[in-house]
């Protein structure tokens, strides 16, 4: 495994709340990349979106980050990173990828510096192999239906899609009713860089939806075994999901649509 390319998996999303399916995506992606024989996944990062994204029913990032931390307490390789949620406004996904890639390089170079500053005794072969360390790669983890959003007018900038699939790459987990290979074939850009798009089949179908979970919570129904018990307790303690919270941002445009669509006047909202 040490000779393989180190990979960091980054998942961006609402995580409203974090579900067992969100965490399963990481496990499935890691298994798939390991089975290629080329990669070793060294870390998973969950990045909750900024409050200004404008999605209906999106509760405060303070709560979403806290719930994600609770959900990931049982993982020894996935963590939540609040950087995206702490920015002054919504940040494009490509900029989030750039930030975490630069951070991974900084950490990697710092470790290499310390290793070279305090070298241990190595054989000649080990010394030669350590002279050219393999830089880590960062890949965007998503559900396969994410590819379909690239076709939504004004949701993405073409140059951002190109940078994401060309420089970073995607790991897409399939869901029932979606055909990610078709989405790729329908796009000249995605077809060009399909070698950098990893399609992972989820054989044990798991259609847990955060939207459906919020609906159940608003109705006072049980969501046990769909999300971690610690998250359920947090939601109950803070009374997070209510009929009022589900109406938040209702009728509003998503922030990227406001920014990319010149026909929408942000002052009219």
C-alpha positions as CSV (number, residue, x, y, z in Angstrom):
1,X,0.0,0.0,0.0
2,X,2.9,2.4,0.7
3,X,3.8,2.5,-3.0
4,X,0.3,3.6,-4.0
5,X,-0.9,7.1,-4.7
6,X,-2.3,8.7,-1.5
7,X,-5.8,10.0,-1.9
8,X,-8.0,12.3,0.2
9,X,-11.7,12.1,-0.4
10,X,-13.7,15.4,0.0
11,X,-17.5,15.4,0.1
12,X,-19.3,18.8,-0.1
13,X,-22.9,19.1,0.7
14,X,-25.7,20.3,3.1
15,X,-25.4,17.4,5.6
16,X,-28.7,18.5,6.9
17,X,-28.4,16.2,8.9
18,X,-25.6,13.8,8.5
19,X,-27.0,10.4,7.7
20,X,-25.6,6.8,7.8
21,X,-25.7,7.0,3.9
22,X,-23.4,10.0,3.9
23,X,-20.8,8.0,5.8
24,X,-21.3,4.9,3.7
25,X,-20.3,6.8,0.6
26,X,-16.8,7.3,2.1
27,X,-16.5,3.6,2.9
28,X,-17.6,2.5,-0.6
29,X,-15.3,5.0,-2.3
30,X,-12.3,3.9,-0.2
31,X,-13.0,0.2,-1.0
32,X,-13.2,0.9,-4.7
33,X,-10.1,3.0,-4.9
34,X,-8.1,0.4,-2.9
35,X,-9.3,-2.4,-5.3
36,X,-7.9,-0.5,-8.3
37,X,-4.4,-1.4,-6.9
38,X,-3.3,2.2,-7.6
39,X,-4.5,4.2,-4.6
40,X,-4.5,4.2,-0.9
41,X,-7.1,6.5,0.8
42,X,-5.5,8.4,3.7
43,X,-8.3,10.7,4.8
44,X,-11.9,11.6,4.2
45,X,-13.2,15.1,4.7
46,X,-16.9,16.1,5.1
47,X,-17.4,19.8,4.3
48,X,-20.8,21.3,5.2
49,X,-22.0,24.1,2.9
50,X,-22.2,27.7,3.9
51,X,-25.5,29.0,5.3
52,X,-25.8,31.5,2.4
53,X,-26.2,28.6,-0.1
54,X,-29.9,29.3,0.1
55,X,-31.2,25.7,0.0
56,X,-34.7,25.2,1.4
57,X,-34.8,23.9,4.9
58,X,-31.0,24.5,5.5
59,X,-30.4,24.9,9.2
60,X,-27.5,26.8,10.7
61,X,-24.0,25.5,9.9
62,X,-23.3,25.6,13.6
63,X,-25.7,22.7,14.1
64,X,-24.8,20.9,10.9
65,X,-21.1,20.9,11.8
66,X,-21.8,19.7,15.3
67,X,-24.0,16.9,14.1
68,X,-21.4,15.8,11.6
69,X,-18.7,15.7,14.3
70,X,-21.0,13.5,16.4
71,X,-21.7,11.2,13.5
72,X,-18.0,10.8,12.7
73,X,-16.9,10.0,16.3
74,X,-16.9,6.3,15.3
75,X,-14.6,6.8,12.3
76,X,-10.9,6.7,12.5
77,X,-10.3,8.3,9.1
78,X,-13.1,10.7,8.2
79,X,-13.4,14.1,9.7
80,X,-15.6,17.2,9.4
81,X,-14.0,20.5,8.3
82,X,-15.8,23.7,9.0
83,X,-13.8,25.9,6.7
84,X,-16.4,26.1,3.9
85,X,-19.2,26.9,6.4
86,X,-17.2,29.6,8.1
87,X,-16.6,31.8,5.0
88,X,-18.4,35.1,4.8
89,X,-20.6,33.7,2.0
90,X,-21.2,30.7,-0.2
91,X,-18.0,29.4,-1.8
92,X,-17.8,27.6,-5.2
93,X,-17.0,23.9,-4.9
94,X,-13.9,24.3,-7.0
95,X,-12.5,26.9,-4.5
96,X,-13.2,24.5,-1.7
97,X,-11.3,21.8,-3.5
98,X,-8.4,24.2,-4.1
99,X,-8.3,25.1,-0.4
100,X,-8.2,21.5,0.8
101,X,-5.7,20.5,-1.8
102,X,-3.3,23.4,-0.8
103,X,-3.8,22.4,2.9
104,X,-3.0,18.8,2.1
105,X,0.2,19.9,0.3
106,X,1.2,22.1,3.2
107,X,0.7,19.3,5.7
108,X,2.6,16.8,3.4
109,X,5.5,19.2,2.9
110,X,5.7,19.8,6.6
111,X,5.9,16.1,7.3
112,X,8.6,15.7,4.7
113,X,10.6,18.5,6.2
114,X,10.5,17.0,9.6
115,X,11.4,13.6,8.2
116,X,14.4,15.0,6.4
117,X,15.4,17.1,9.4
118,X,15.4,14.0,11.6
119,X,16.3,11.1,9.3
120,X,16.2,7.6,10.6
121,X,18.6,4.9,9.5
122,X,17.4,3.5,6.2
123,X,18.8,1.0,3.7
124,X,20.1,2.4,0.4
125,X,16.9,1.3,-1.4
126,X,14.7,3.0,1.2
127,X,16.7,6.2,0.9
128,X,16.3,6.3,-2.9
129,X,12.5,5.6,-2.7
130,X,12.1,8.5,-0.2
131,X,13.9,11.0,-2.4
132,X,10.8,11.3,-4.6
133,X,7.7,11.1,-2.4
134,X,4.4,10.7,-4.1
135,X,2.2,13.8,-3.7
136,X,-1.3,13.2,-2.4
137,X,-4.4,13.6,-4.7
138,X,-7.7,15.1,-3.7
139,X,-10.9,13.7,-5.2
140,X,-14.5,15.0,-4.9
141,X,-16.8,12.3,-3.5
142,X,-20.5,12.5,-4.5
143,X,-23.6,10.6,-5.4
144,X,-23.9,9.7,-9.1
145,X,-26.8,12.0,-9.6
146,X,-24.4,14.8,-8.9
147,X,-23.2,14.5,-12.5
148,X,-26.6,15.4,-13.7
149,X,-26.4,18.8,-11.9
150,X,-23.7,19.8,-14.4
151,X,-26.5,20.1,-16.9
152,X,-28.6,22.5,-14.8
153,X,-28.4,26.0,-16.5
154,X,-26.4,28.6,-14.5
155,X,-25.7,26.2,-11.6
156,X,-22.1,25.6,-12.7
157,X,-19.5,27.5,-14.6
158,X,-18.0,25.5,-17.5
159,X,-14.4,26.3,-16.4
160,X,-15.2,25.1,-12.9
161,X,-16.5,21.7,-14.1
162,X,-13.4,21.3,-16.3
163,X,-11.0,22.1,-13.4
164,X,-12.9,19.7,-11.1
165,X,-12.8,16.7,-13.5
166,X,-9.4,17.4,-15.0
167,X,-7.3,18.5,-12.0
168,X,-9.0,16.7,-9.1
169,X,-11.3,13.9,-10.3
170,X,-14.6,12.5,-9.1
171,X,-15.6,9.4,-7.2
172,X,-19.4,8.9,-7.8
173,X,-21.5,6.4,-5.9
174,X,-24.4,5.0,-7.9
175,X,-28.0,5.2,-6.6
176,X,-31.2,3.5,-7.8
177,X,-32.7,5.2,-10.8
178,X,-29.6,7.0,-11.9
179,X,-27.3,6.1,-14.8
180,X,-24.0,8.0,-14.3
181,X,-22.4,6.5,-17.4
182,X,-25.2,8.0,-19.5
183,X,-24.5,11.5,-17.9
184,X,-20.9,11.1,-18.9
185,X,-21.7,10.1,-22.5
186,X,-24.1,13.0,-22.9
187,X,-21.3,15.5,-22.0
188,X,-18.3,16.1,-24.3
189,X,-16.3,17.5,-21.3
190,X,-17.1,14.6,-19.0
191,X,-16.3,12.1,-21.8
192,X,-13.0,13.7,-22.4
193,X,-12.0,13.3,-18.7
194,X,-13.9,10.1,-17.9
195,X,-10.6,8.4,-17.0
196,X,-10.7,10.7,-13.9
197,X,-14.2,9.8,-13.0
198,X,-14.6,6.7,-10.8
199,X,-18.1,5.1,-10.9
200,X,-18.8,2.9,-7.8
201,X,-21.7,0.6,-7.7
202,X,-23.6,0.3,-4.4
203,X,-24.8,-3.3,-4.3
204,X,-26.6,-2.9,-1.0
205,X,-29.1,-0.2,-1.9
206,X,-29.4,2.5,0.7
207,X,-31.7,5.3,-0.2
208,X,-31.6,7.2,3.1
209,X,-32.6,10.8,2.3
210,X,-31.8,13.7,4.6
211,X,-35.0,15.4,3.3
212,X,-37.2,12.4,4.2
213,X,-35.5,12.3,7.6
214,X,-36.3,15.9,8.3
215,X,-39.9,15.3,7.2
216,X,-40.1,12.3,9.7
217,X,-38.7,14.4,12.5
218,X,-41.2,17.2,11.8
219,X,-44.0,14.6,12.1
220,X,-42.6,13.2,15.4
221,X,-41.7,9.9,13.8
222,X,-38.7,7.7,14.6
223,X,-35.5,8.0,12.6
224,X,-33.5,5.5,14.7
225,X,-31.0,3.4,12.7
226,X,-31.2,6.0,9.9
227,X,-28.9,8.5,11.6
228,X,-26.5,8.0,14.6
229,X,-28.1,8.0,18.0
230,X,-25.8,10.8,19.1
231,X,-27.2,13.0,16.2
232,X,-30.8,12.1,17.1
233,X,-30.1,13.2,20.7
234,X,-28.5,16.5,19.5
235,X,-31.5,17.2,17.3
236,X,-34.0,16.6,20.1
237,X,-32.0,18.6,22.6
238,X,-31.8,21.7,20.3
239,X,-35.2,21.1,18.6
240,X,-33.5,21.7,15.2
241,X,-36.0,20.4,12.7
242,X,-39.4,21.9,12.8
243,X,-42.1,23.0,10.3
244,X,-40.6,26.5,10.7
245,X,-37.1,25.4,9.9
246,X,-38.3,23.6,6.8
247,X,-39.7,26.9,5.4
248,X,-36.3,28.6,5.7
249,X,-35.2,29.9,2.2
250,X,-38.5,28.9,0.8
251,X,-39.0,30.5,-2.7
252,X,-35.4,31.7,-2.7
253,X,-32.8,31.0,-5.5
254,X,-29.7,29.0,-4.8
255,X,-26.7,31.3,-4.4
256,X,-24.9,29.9,-7.6
257,X,-28.0,30.6,-9.6
258,X,-28.1,34.1,-8.4
259,X,-24.4,34.6,-9.2
260,X,-24.3,32.9,-12.6
261,X,-27.7,34.0,-14.0
262,X,-27.7,37.6,-15.1
263,X,-31.5,37.6,-15.6
264,X,-32.0,37.3,-11.8
265,X,-31.8,40.5,-9.9
266,X,-30.5,39.7,-6.4
267,X,-32.0,42.9,-5.1
268,X,-35.5,41.8,-5.9
269,X,-35.4,38.9,-3.3
